[in-house]
Amino acid sequence: MIPQRYAPAINFGGVVIHAILLANRLGLSENIKKTLVIFETIANRNADSGLIFQMRENPLGTFSEAEIAAIQQRWDSAWIGTDVGEIWDRLIHDRTLKLEN
């Protein structure tokens, strides 16, 4: 049986797998390792709290503001300055990434 803490990865597996393959192809395997540690930290905290990414539950809800800032800093150190970081920023923050025909 698969542990419940892996539920988020299973739910978003298709996206996660494609993102990992893309990053690996771009030579960013160390960045992938750092990211997986972040995901594992979040999943373990949710498993310990019993939330396990319940519907409409914020996966960072059990973290303090300082812990969230530390997670953001770790994420930034893994991806800012990479092509993947730029794509992520354009897609999520700037919303300027559009599909090209």
N, C-alpha and C positions, 0 to 999 in steps of 0.2 A: 504494500500500500504506500502511496506517495504521501509524505508529510504535508500537513496543511499549510505550513509556512511557504511552500512552493506554489500555492494557489495563484498568486499574482503573476508569476512567471508563466504558468500554464495559461492563464487567461489572456496574457499579452504575448504569448510565445511566438506567434508569427512575426510580430513587429520586432520583438527582441532578437530573434534569430537573424532576421534580415539586417538589422542594425549591427549586430556583432559581425556578421559576414562582411558587410561593407567596410566596417572599421578595420577588420583584419586585413582585407584586401588593400586598404590604404596604409598598411604597416603600423597600425595603432594598437597592437596587442597589449602593451603595457597599460594603455588607457582603458582598454576593456577590463583588465584585471582590477584596476582601481574602481571602476564603475560597479563591477560585480560585488566588490567588498561593500560599497555603499548600499546596493540593493539588499545584500545579505543582512547588513546592520538594521535596515528598516524592516525587513521581513521577520528577523528574530525578535525585535521589539514588539511587533504586532502579535507574533505567536505567543510571546511571554505574557502580553496583556490580555490575550484571548480575543482580540479584535479580528485578526486574520483578514484584514482588508474587507470587512463587512461592507455591504452595499451602503453607499452614501457616507461612509466613515473615512475621514481623512487619515491616510497612512502615516502622516507625520503628527497626528493629534496627540500622541503619547510622548512627544519630544518637547523639550523646553525650547525657548527662542534661541538660547545659546547653542544648543545641540543642532537646531535647524541651520543656524548660521555656519556651524562647523561642517555640516553635511554639504551646504552650498559651496563653501570654500574648497572642500575636497573635490566636488564635482567640477568646479571651475578650474582647479589645478590639473584635472585630467583632460578637459576638453577645450578650454579657452585657448585660442591661438592655433587650433587645428581646423582643417576643412570641415570636419564634423561639427565643431563648435560654432563655426560661422553658419553652417546650414541650420543648426538647431536654433541659433539666435534669430535668423531670418524667418524661420518657420513659426516659432512660438512667440518670441518677443516683438519683433518688428512686423511680422505678418506680411513680409514683402516677397517671400518665396512663392512663386506661382508656377504652375505646370506650363511648360512651353510646348506649343504645337509643332 
